[in-house]
């Protein structure tokens, strides 16, 4: 939308951001702060346009926001910029509702410092369709006091565990061995060896990746299901159900199960998010010292390799700025995003919301490095992976979780779970997925 004012063309750029107030408000607010810099550049270039930004920002769910965006697009009223999870790129690109920015990224030097691996999260069919706005990682956490009490462990070995995971010397199998030894020695109760989220979610894909699983063909964008990795995935979870009680997490609930158990000294190993570190300190360990207590009593590292010879991993869920194909001024939309992609802008968001750096230069930017936890987990982005940018990923995610739920209650063996997944995906997706 544009209007004339004394020889100046005022252009309104509308941005729609998903953000949890007040900690994530910089997602859209950084675009507002970028207006002055963009307009200064336009004036210096002799461009008569000037930018005005309007924002719509709330904590509406990702799926609902993208449905809202699709309806607005149908009416010809889509916002110029939408900030959402990167996994929607495949859907939006296929539908023609967003533009590829592959050919113009090099025109904006602000993007030169982007952590290289993050570009993978916004790539679909070998083209980049968005700019990462924030990211995180999913570590494995452990209770240092419990771990030091397991036979064969001492304080020195506990303190060195994160490095052993990086070196590939501690695998997911070793983690289960340790969990089972802890149960056998009475260090923990059965079912408290290793916990993950109590409901369907992205974390489970990290375990599949740890066993070498693939989810998408880079050049075609076609989904992949790897039956060998899938079998190892289900065998990993099946093992914890067969007598030793290493698992007890599915269906436990968040506030009445997961959070009090993992933060209360009951669970040996657990999977969580980097953003939950601050949440635990604020809501669950504050009466014991918050972050100071957590640093003293907990350790954290990457997901161990699935087996010897593999690589450790984690999974990130970056949000990305996408530009509508209906935008009349996509160059101004991208200029705003560029000016919001700086050490200062991204660090204030990272610190406020417990997210990680997206720029290599933030690793030496004092306001970022002064946050001890964020600085200590940024290396995980060198090992991270992402969900596939494909419109059918939700089907795969639900089918594989349904099979996992059946394994937990003893309805499926690991092999039966894989067979169920293969049959279901072939029936629902046909030639839109490759079964290996």
C-alpha positions in Angstrom: 0.0 0.0 0.0 1.4 3.4 -1.0 0.5 7.1 -0.8 2.1 10.3 -2.0 3.3 13.0 0.5 5.2 16.0 -0.9 7.1 14.0 -3.5 7.7 11.1 -1.2 5.9 7.8 -1.7 4.9 6.3 1.6 4.9 2.5 1.3 3.2 0.5 4.1 4.8 -2.9 4.7 2.6 -5.3 6.8 4.3 -8.0 8.9 2.5 -10.9 10.6 4.6 -12.5 13.4 4.0 -15.4 15.7 5.4 -14.4 19.1 4.8 -15.2 22.7 4.5 -11.9 24.6 6.5 -10.3 26.1 9.6 -12.5 25.6 9.4 -12.9 21.9 8.1 -9.4 20.9 11.3 -8.5 19.1 10.3 -10.8 16.3 8.2 -8.1 14.8 9.5 -5.2 16.8 12.9 -5.5 15.2 11.3 -4.8 11.9 9.8 -1.6 13.4 13.3 -0.6 14.6 14.7 -1.2 11.1 12.5 1.5 9.5 14.9 4.4 10.1 17.8 2.6 8.6 15.9 1.5 5.5 14.6 4.9 4.9 18.1 6.4 5.3 19.3 4.0 2.6 16.4 4.9 0.3 17.1 8.6 0.7 20.9 8.2 0.1 20.1 6.2 -3.1 17.7 8.9 -4.4 14.7 6.6 -4.1 11.5 8.5 -3.4 9.9 5.7 -1.5 9.8 5.7 2.3 8.7 2.7 4.5 6.0 2.5 7.1 5.6 -0.8 8.9 2.4 -2.2 10.4 2.7 -5.3 12.5 0.3 -8.0 13.6 1.8 -10.0 16.4 0.4 -12.6 18.8 0.8 -16.1 20.0 -1.6 -17.8 17.6 -0.5 -21.3 16.7 1.7 -21.8 13.6 -1.0 -23.8 11.8 -3.7 -21.3 12.5 -1.5 -18.4 11.4 -0.7 -20.1 8.1 -4.4 -20.9 7.5 -5.1 -17.2 8.2 -2.3 -16.3 5.7 -3.7 -18.6 3.0 -7.2 -17.1 3.4 -5.8 -13.6 3.3 -3.9 -14.5 0.1 -7.1 -15.8 -1.5 -8.7 -12.4 -0.8 -5.7 -10.5 -2.2 -4.8 -9.1 1.3 -1.8 -11.2 2.4 0.7 -9.4 4.6 4.0 -8.6 2.9 6.0 -10.5 5.5 5.0 -13.6 7.5 7.1 -15.0 10.3 6.5 -18.6 10.9 8.1 -22.0 11.3 10.5 -23.0 8.5 8.6 -26.2 7.9 5.8 -24.4 6.2 8.1 -23.3 3.3 7.4 -26.3 1.2 3.7 -25.8 1.4 3.8 -22.1 0.7 6.3 -22.3 -2.1 4.4 -25.1 -3.8 1.2 -23.1 -3.5 2.9 -20.0 -5.0 2.2 -17.9 -2.0 5.8 -16.9 -1.2 8.7 -15.8 -3.4 12.2 -17.4 -3.7 14.9 -15.0 -2.6 17.8 -17.1 -3.9 18.8 -14.6 -6.6 18.9 -11.6 -4.3 20.3 -12.8 -1.0 23.8 -11.7 -2.1 22.7 -8.1 -2.5 22.3 -7.8 1.2 25.6 -8.0 3.1 23.8 -8.4 6.4 23.1 -12.0 5.4 26.8 -12.8 4.9 27.2 -13.6 8.6 24.3 -16.1 8.7 25.4 -19.4 10.3 25.8 -21.5 7.2 23.8 -24.5 8.5 20.8 -22.4 9.0 20.3 -21.8 5.3 19.4 -25.5 5.1 16.2 -24.8 7.1 14.8 -22.3 4.5 15.8 -24.3 1.4 13.3 -26.1 -0.7 14.2 -27.7 -4.1 17.7 -26.2 -3.9 16.4 -22.6 -3.5 16.2 -20.4 -0.4 12.7 -19.0 0.3 13.2 -17.2 3.6 15.5 -15.6 6.1 16.1 -17.3 9.5 14.9 -15.1 12.3 15.8 -17.2 15.3 16.8 -20.7 16.2 17.3 -23.1 19.2 18.7 -26.5 19.9 17.4 -29.6 21.7 20.0 -30.9 24.1 20.1 -34.0 26.2 20.2 -33.0 29.8 21.4 -35.1 32.8 21.3 -34.9 36.6 25.0 -34.8 37.6 24.3 -36.0 41.1 22.4 -39.0 40.0 24.9 -39.8 37.2 27.8 -39.7 39.6 26.1 -42.3 41.8 25.8 -44.8 39.0 28.4 -47.6 39.2 31.4 -46.9 37.0 30.8 -43.1 37.0 32.5 -40.4 39.1 32.5 -36.6 39.0 35.3 -36.4 36.5 33.5 -38.7 34.0 30.3 -36.8 34.5 32.0 -33.4 33.8 33.5 -34.9 30.6 30.4 -36.4 29.2 29.5 -33.6 26.8 32.9 -33.9 25.2 32.6 -37.7 25.0 29.4 -37.3 23.1 31.0 -34.9 20.6 33.8 -37.4 20.1 31.4 -40.2 19.4 32.5 -42.2 22.5 29.1 -42.2 24.2 26.1 -43.4 22.1 22.4 -43.7 22.6 23.0 -47.4 23.5 25.5 -46.3 26.1 22.9 -43.9 27.5 20.4 -46.8 27.9 23.1 -48.9 29.5 23.7 -46.2 32.0 20.0 -45.7 32.7 19.5 -49.4 33.2 22.5 -49.5 35.6 21.1 -46.6 37.5 17.8 -48.6 38.0 19.6 -51.7 39.0 21.7 -49.9 41.5 18.7 -48.2 43.0 19.9 -44.7 42.0 16.6 -44.0 40.3 13.2 -45.6 40.2 12.2 -47.8 37.2 10.9 -45.6 34.4 13.1 -42.6 35.3 16.2 -43.4 33.2 15.4 -41.3 30.1 12.5 -39.0 29.4 11.4 -37.1 26.3 8.4 -34.9 25.7 5.1 -36.5 26.8 3.3 -35.8 23.5 4.0 -35.8 19.7 6.6 -33.3 18.6 9.8 -32.6 16.8 12.2 -34.1 19.3 11.5 -37.6 18.2 12.8 -36.8 14.7 16.2 -36.0 16.4 16.5 -39.7 17.5 15.6 -40.9 14.0 18.4 -38.6 12.6 20.8 -39.9 15.3 20.4 -43.4 13.7 21.2 -42.0 10.3 17.7 -41.5 9.1 16.8 -39.1 6.2 13.6 -37.3 5.6 13.9 -35.4 2.3 15.6 -35.5 -1.1 17.4 -32.1 -1.4 17.0 -31.7 -5.2 13.4 -32.9 -5.6 11.9 -32.0 -2.2 10.4 -35.6 -2.0 10.0 -37.1 1.4 12.0 -40.2 2.5 11.4 -42.8 5.1 14.4 -44.9 5.9 13.3 -48.3 7.2 16.7 -49.3 8.6 16.9 -46.1 10.6 13.3 -46.5 11.5 13.8 -50.0 12.9 16.8 -48.8 15.0 14.6 -45.9 16.2 11.8 -48.2 17.4 14.3 -50.7 18.8 15.8 -47.9 20.9 12.4 -47.1 22.5 11.3 -50.8 22.7 14.4 -51.6 24.7 13.4 -49.2 27.4 10.1 -50.9 27.8 11.4 -54.5 28.1 11.8 -55.0 31.8 14.3 -52.4 32.8 11.8 -49.5 32.9 14.0 -46.9 31.3 11.0 -44.9 30.0 7.8 -43.6 31.5 7.2 -40.3 29.7 4.6 -40.7 27.0 1.2 -39.4 28.3 2.8 -38.0 31.5 1.6 -34.5 30.9 3.7 -31.3 31.0 3.0 -29.4 34.2 2.0 -32.5 36.3 4.5 -34.9 34.8 7.4 -33.9 32.6 8.6 -30.6 34.2 8.4 -31.6 37.8 10.1 -34.9 37.2 13.0 -33.7 35.1 13.6 -30.6 37.3 13.1 -32.3 40.6 16.0 -34.8 40.7 13.9 -37.8 39.7 15.1 -38.4 36.1 18.6 -39.3 35.0 18.6 -38.2 31.4 16.0 -36.1 29.6 15.5 -34.4 26.3 14.5 -30.8 26.2 14.9 -27.5 24.5 17.5 -24.7 25.1 14.6 -22.3 25.5 13.3 -24.4 28.5 16.5 -23.7 30.5 15.1 -20.3 31.4 11.6 -21.7 31.9 12.8 -24.2 34.4 14.8 -21.6 36.3 11.8 -19.3 36.5 9.0 -21.8 37.1 10.5 -25.0 38.5 13.9 -24.4 40.3 13.6 -20.8 41.3 13.2 -21.7 45.0 16.5 -23.6 44.8 18.5 -20.9 43.0 17.2 -21.1 39.4 20.0 -21.1 36.8 22.7 -21.2 39.5 21.2 -24.4 40.8 20.9 -25.8 37.3 24.5 -25.1 36.4 25.6 -26.8 39.6 23.4 -29.9 39.3 22.7 -30.5 35.6 24.8 -31.2 32.6 23.8 -31.0 28.9 25.1 -32.0 25.5 24.1 -33.2 22.0 22.0 -36.2 21.3 24.6 -39.0 21.2 25.2 -40.9 18.0 22.8 -43.7 17.6 25.6 -46.2 17.4 29.4 -46.4 17.2 30.7 -44.7 14.2 27.8 -42.3 13.9 27.6 -38.6 14.6 26.0 -36.7 17.5 23.1 -34.5 16.5 20.4 -32.1 17.7 17.4 -30.6 16.0 16.5 -27.0 15.6 13.3 -25.3 14.6 14.2 -21.9 13.2 11.5 -19.4 12.5 11.9 -17.6 9.2 10.7 -14.4 7.6 8.9 -15.2 4.3 7.8 -12.7 1.7 4.4 -12.9 0.1 4.2 -13.2 -3.7 1.4 -10.6 -3.5 3.8 -8.0 -2.0 4.0 -5.0 -4.3 7.4 -4.0 -2.8 9.3 -7.2 -2.0 12.6 -5.4 -2.2 11.5 -3.2 0.7 10.3 -6.1 2.7 13.7 -7.8 2.3 15.5 -4.6 3.1 13.6 -4.4 6.4 14.5 -8.0 7.2 18.1 -7.3 6.4 18.3 -4.4 8.8 16.7 -6.6 11.4 19.3 -9.2 10.9 22.1 -7.8 13.0 24.1 -8.7 16.1 22.2 -6.1 18.2 18.7 -7.0 16.9 19.1 -10.8 17.1 20.9 -10.7 20.5 18.2 -8.7 22.2 15.7 -11.3 20.9 17.9 -14.2 21.9 18.5 -13.0 25.5 14.9 -12.0 26.0 13.5 -15.3 24.7 16.3 -17.8 25.4 17.0 -18.5 21.7 20.4 -19.0 20.0 22.5 -16.9 17.7 21.8 -17.0 14.0 24.9 -14.9 13.0 28.5 -16.1 13.3 29.4 -12.6 14.6 27.2 -13.0 17.6 29.8 -15.5 19.0 32.1 -12.5 19.7 29.4 -10.0 20.5 29.7 -9.2 24.2 26.0 -8.9 25.1 25.5 -12.4 23.7 28.6 -14.0 25.1 27.8 -12.6 28.5 24.8 -15.0 28.7 26.6 -18.1 30.0 24.0 -20.7 29.0 23.4 -19.4 25.5 27.1 -19.1 24.8 27.7 -22.6 26.0 25.2 -24.3 23.7 25.7 -22.2 20.5 28.2 -24.9 19.3 25.3 -27.3 18.9 24.2 -25.4 15.7 27.3 -27.0 14.0 25.6 -30.4 14.6 22.0 -29.5 14.0 19.4 -30.9 11.7 15.9 -29.6 10.6 12.5 -30.9 9.8 11.9 -31.3 6.1 10.2 -28.4 4.2 7.5 -30.6 2.6 3.7 -30.1 2.7 3.2 -33.8 3.7 5.6 -33.9 6.7 2.7 -33.6 9.1 1.4 -37.0 7.9 4.8 -38.7 8.5 5.1 -37.1 11.9 1.7 -38.4 13.0 2.1 -41.9 11.6 5.5 -42.4 13.1 4.3 -41.2 16.5 1.2 -43.4 16.4 3.6 -46.4 15.9 5.8 -45.2 18.8 2.8 -45.0 21.1 1.9 -48.6 20.1 5.4 -49.7 20.9 5.2 -48.1 24.4 2.1 -50.0 25.4 3.3 -53.3 23.9 0.9 -53.4 20.9 3.8 -53.4 18.4 7.3 -54.8 18.3 9.9 -52.5 16.7 9.5 -54.4 13.4 5.7 -54.3 13.5 6.0 -50.5 14.1 8.1 -50.1 10.9 5.7 -52.3 8.9 2.8 -50.1 10.1 4.6 -46.9 9.2 5.5 -48.2 5.7 2.0 -49.4 5.0 0.3 -46.3 6.3 2.6 -43.9 4.4 2.3 -45.9 1.2 -1.5 -45.7 1.5 -1.7 -42.0 2.4 1.2 -40.6 0.4 1.8 -43.0 -2.4 4.5 -41.8 -4.8 4.9 -38.6 -2.8 7.3 -40.4 -0.4 10.3 -42.7 -1.1 10.5 -45.8 1.1 14.0 -47.1 1.5 
